[in-house]
């Protein structure tokens, strides 16, 4: 099974969201579904959310590790560098 680290951007606010999943399409739909309660961040901040970046991994452990690395940077500049360098 493949796992992904993904970055979403709010079309309305420009805010970024970093997460990991085994199904990017399902997860993007959940973030944009007002009834879905599994992601408090994307409900608290206005969407709609679009996928702007992803990386693929062969294990969930590797995806979680990478997600934590990106989040630990706490840097909009780093995310924008990732997007500019690789994008979707």
QUIUR-V714237 format. One record per residue. N is the residue number from 1. RES is the residue in one letter. OMEGA is omega in radians with two decimals (999 if undefined). Layout:
n=(N/N)
res=(RES/RES)
omega=(OMEGA/OMEGA)
//
This chain:
n=(1/2/3/4/5/6/7/8/9/10/11/12/13/14/15/16/17/18/19/20/21/22/23/24/25/26/27/28/29/30/31/32/33/34/35/36/37/38/39/40/41/42/43/44/45/46/47/48/49/50/51/52/53/54/55/56/57/58/59/60/61/62/63/64/65/66/67/68/69/70/71/72/73/74/75/76/77/78/79/80/81/82/83/84/85/86/87/88)
res=(X/X/X/X/X/X/X/X/X/X/X/X/X/X/X/X/X/X/X/X/X/X/X/X/X/X/X/X/X/X/X/X/X/X/X/X/X/X/X/X/X/X/X/X/X/X/X/X/X/X/X/X/X/X/X/X/X/X/X/X/X/X/X/X/X/X/X/X/X/X/X/X/X/X/X/X/X/X/X/X/X/X/X/X/X/X/X/X)
omega=(3.11/3.09/-3.04/2.88/-3.08/3.04/3.07/3.04/3.05/3.10/-3.08/-2.99/-3.08/3.14/3.11/3.05/3.13/3.12/3.07/-3.06/3.00/-3.11/-3.06/-3.10/3.11/-3.09/3.09/3.09/3.12/3.14/-3.10/3.14/-3.10/3.14/-3.10/-3.08/-3.08/3.14/-3.09/-3.10/-3.10/3.02/-3.12/3.14/-3.00/3.05/0.08/-3.10/3.08/3.10/-3.13/-3.07/2.99/3.04/-3.10/3.14/-3.14/3.11/3.10/-3.14/3.12/3.12/3.13/3.12/-3.13/3.08/3.14/3.10/-3.13/-3.12/-3.13/3.12/-3.12/-3.01/3.04/3.12/3.12/3.12/3.14/3.05/3.10/-3.10/-3.12/-3.09/-3.02/-3.12/-3.14/999)
//
